[in-house]
Amino acid sequence: MNEHLELFATCPKGLEGLLLAELAEIGATETKETVAGVAFSGDIALAYRACLWSRLANKILLPLAEFPVGDQNSLYNGARDIPWEQHLGPQSTLLVDFIGSSGAIRNTQFGALKIKDALVDRLRDITGERPSVSKQNPDLRVNARLHKGRVTISLDLSGDSLHRRGYRLKQGSAPMKENLAAAVLIRAGWPEIAERGGALIDPMCGAGTLLIEAAMMAADIAPGLGRARFGFEHWLNHRNDIWLELREEAIERKRAGINRPHPEIRGYDADLNVIRAAEHNITKIGLDEWIRVSRKELAALKQPTHTTLKPGLVISNPPYGERLGEVESLKLLYQHLGDRLKAEFQGWRAAIFTGNPELGKQMGLRAEKKYKLFNGPLPTELLMFSIQAEAFVTSGPKPLDTRHPAERELTSGAQMMANRLQKNLKQLGKWAKKQDIHCYRLYDADMPEYSAAVDLYHTEKGELYAHVQEYAAPKSVDEARAEQRFAEIQAAVPQALGISPDRVSYKQRRRHSHTQGSQYEKLSERPQGELLTVIEGKARLQVNLWQYLDTGLFLDHRPVRMKIAEMAANKRFLNLFCYTASASIHAAMNGARFTLSVDMSNTYLNWARNNLALNDLGESRNRLEQADCVQWLKDNDQEFDLILLDPPSFSNSKKMPDVLDVQRDHVELIQNAMKALAQGGTLIFSTNLRSFSLDTDALAGYQLENITPQTIDKDFQRNPKIHQCWLVRQG
């Protein structure tokens, strides 16, 4: 395989130009930029070098075939024509990653399955043996991309994504991927600054990703040198002699780089826990002599005094208000950052990476350049500043009105919002009282200009609280206008409901990277963060309106929980992805013989434990188990009469060996859950993925009953796509 190879490197959107330049620098030829990737040419040594040295790529792929796909047979036949025996043996393990869909190939799992079948069938016919699938550390990964009726099938030479360098064993709540951090540093001009001995300071360094990537560049350390393995290492055409030579060269370059004089690289953060995480990661990669980190508040930011630093780069990825309610306080943070830069770092450069460029205006500095990037699916900007007096904005940001919006006079828009809330309260309040419902959705983007959900929670003490989630404004809506509308929502809600502003929780959901934080990331440490007790049917349940994105009780699933309560008498009930186990509480309170609730999160299971205690339910008959539900189902040997399977739409938790994608994986999940179902039992399958399509062909052996309409109560009828639900029984 020393001949000319046509290769393809994938990357995050927005990094294509940088990646093209990087690949050309390491020897790639015939480079061509495309969306989220670069096509290039070279020999096998160049392919290895790209895996080892690319700071920006996600994957290095070797395309094997491209052909049109009209139906599933054409996909199977085209994949079967590839000479797989040249690439892996019958004893090898494999995994197929499939991206895209068409009218014939409706979901990624089905597409991956057809390619896998074609591959193993060909090898079986040639060798008499079939390779096996492994989701954990397969010998070879196959990548397939279906786009506009054509599929490209490639060998994945990188294996796991190249952004995983191997040093980040600990991280903060919203980590930046390593290749995005590298891109930000390159755009900010760090390689040139480091070359002339300039310093780097990150005043909000988190777990240290920017610091470590900066040091790796300055020390000439190959980003792939710390990885445990690459995808090509079990490929039949792998040239280990070439690979070992390239790796030894990288080791020598690292040894020389670490021992030469290095620039000052410092990081600070107000959170001691993330500083400890940064220290761990820095030590892991062996750069503790290069990077210093310490706990420091932003207000105390200044140049180190122990030595004279050459002007360099202040770089940071500060928070940028993914959730509403943060933006007002973040304005002050950005103001403080700008003040410290102007006071302490004149003559330096600054690079601020943010998903909210409007916040950058609060710094009082005029950006000289702006680069558009993406943090996962979230559009972001890198703002570049030259910290010189002529760049200072003398007028300063508009003074903040520190009064709570509820204390201000209602604008016409806020009054309109208040009127709609009162109208809904009159109608839905009667319905809720008649149905004995204490927690329900009052408003769900009824007026498009006020795109929010307002949920009411009546506690067992008779107190009324409101939970407001503003949906992300579309790109067409001006940021200032979106902020004004939110302020009007803040003003309208307490006045319309006649409650104190401190009984209203405001949050904002934004689309962001799957790696950015967790779905129960803490939002507030306010005193009102204690759990409130509400009543639902026979159950008492605890909710937290303040500290997490979700409250502990999904209101749209109320009818599903009530159905479980009806069906649970004398049943063995299994609750998978149980969250706070509210469905298990209902089952137990309505005569279930036994309940088992499984979830991977200790946060949720401790919450579930509180719910059990609140209802005087013992854990001997209502067990809680921390486990990856996907693996738990594979290992399970117990039987249950009633099962709830309500997986997340997507999960890439560090505790799971693989990513969970409900569209791709639902067939396997349901099939494995059905193995745990006793004769005559019922599986309830539910999903909140709006675009979800149940693969009825793959599940044709079961009785499938779509009960979605019966599980959408009156308070969610404005938004009937909130979830889908099926009863599944043995055929």
HELIX and SHEET records of a PDB file:
HELIX    1   1 GLU A   16  GLU A   25  1                                  10    
HELIX    2   2 ILE A   44  TRP A   53  1                                  10    
HELIX    3   3 GLN A   72  ARG A   80  1                                   9    
HELIX    4   4 TRP A   84  GLN A   86  5                                   3    
HELIX    5   5 THR A  108  THR A  127  1                                  20    
HELIX    6   6 GLU A  178  ARG A  187  1                                  10    
HELIX    7   7 TRP A  190  GLU A  195  1                                   6    
HELIX    8   8 THR A  209  ALA A  218  1                                  10    
HELIX    9   9 GLY A  231  HIS A  234  5                                   4    
HELIX   10  10 ASN A  240  ILE A  258  1                                  19    
HELIX   11  11 LEU A  272  ILE A  285  1                                  14    
HELIX   12  12 LEU A  298  ALA A  300  5                                   3    
HELIX   13  13 VAL A  327  GLU A  344  1                                  18    
HELIX   14  14 PRO A  357  GLY A  360  1                                   4    
HELIX   15  15 LYS A  361  MET A  363  5                                   3    
HELIX   16  16 ALA A  389  ALA A  391  5                                   3    
HELIX   17  17 PRO A  405  GLU A  407  5                                   3    
HELIX   18  18 SER A  412  GLN A  435  1                                  24    
HELIX   19  19 GLU A  479  LEU A  497  1                                  19    
HELIX   20  20 PRO A  501  ARG A  503  5                                   3    
HELIX   21  21 PRO A  527  GLY A  529  5                                   3    
HELIX   22  22 LEU A  555  HIS A  557  5                                   3    
HELIX   23  23 ARG A  558  MET A  567  1                                  10    
HELIX   24  24 SER A  582  MET A  589  1                                   8    
HELIX   25  25 ASN A  602  LEU A  614  1                                  13    
HELIX   26  26 CYS A  629  ASP A  635  1                                   7    
HELIX   27  27 VAL A  662  LYS A  675  1                                  14    
HELIX   28  28 THR A  708  THR A  711  5                                   4    
HELIX   29  29 LYS A  714  PHE A  716  5                                   3    
HELIX   30  30 PRO A  720  ILE A  722  5                                   3    
SHEET    1   A 8 THR A  29  THR A  34  0                                        
SHEET    2   A 8 GLY A  37  GLY A  42 -1                                        
SHEET    3   A 8 LEU A   5  THR A  10 -1                                        
SHEET    4   A 8 LYS A  59  PRO A  68 -1                                        
SHEET    5   A 8 ARG A 150  ASP A 156 -1                                        
SHEET    6   A 8 LEU A 140  HIS A 147 -1                                        
SHEET    7   A 8 THR A  93  ILE A  99  1                                        
SHEET    8   A 8 SER A 132  VAL A 133  1                                        
SHEET    1   B 7 ILE A 291  ARG A 295  0                                        
SHEET    2   B 7 ILE A 265  ASP A 269  1                                        
SHEET    3   B 7 LEU A 200  ASP A 202  1                                        
SHEET    4   B 7 LEU A 313  SER A 316  1                                        
SHEET    5   B 7 ARG A 349  THR A 354  1                                        
SHEET    6   B 7 LEU A 378  SER A 386 -1                                        
SHEET    7   B 7 LYS A 369  ASN A 375 -1                                        
SHEET    1   C 4 CYS A 439  ASP A 444  0                                        
SHEET    2   C 4 ALA A 452  HIS A 458 -1                                        
SHEET    3   C 4 LEU A 464  TYR A 471 -1                                        
SHEET    4   C 4 VAL A 504  ARG A 509  1                                        
SHEET    1   D 2 LEU A 532  GLU A 536  0                                        
SHEET    2   D 2 ALA A 539  VAL A 543 -1                                        
SHEET    1   E 7 ASN A 622  GLN A 626  0                                        
SHEET    2   E 7 PHE A 594  ASP A 599  1                                        
SHEET    3   E 7 ARG A 572  LEU A 576  1                                        
SHEET    4   E 7 PHE A 640  LEU A 645  1                                        
SHEET    5   E 7 LEU A 677  THR A 687  1                                        
SHEET    6   E 7 GLN A 724  GLN A 730 -1                                        
SHEET    7   E 7 TYR A 702  ASN A 706 -1                                        
SHEET    1   F 2 PHE A 650  SER A 651  0                                        
SHEET    2   F 2 LEU A 660  ASP A 661 -1                                        
END                                                                             
